[in-house]
């Protein structure tokens, strides 16, 4: 159970970081993709929640 949660957080965080790093919007007004750390945090939370689903 713990391993699944850790893997979910890692996958979500890495995916969020990749979206924030490579998916920058041109105007800079997109809050999710304007900062890789914010998108990594949101991705980690989503990964954690997805790991809870059985």
Buried (B, 14 or more C-beta within 10 A) or exposed (E): EEEEBEEBBEBBBBBBBBBBBEEBEEEEEBEBBBBBEBBBBBBBBBBBEBBEEE
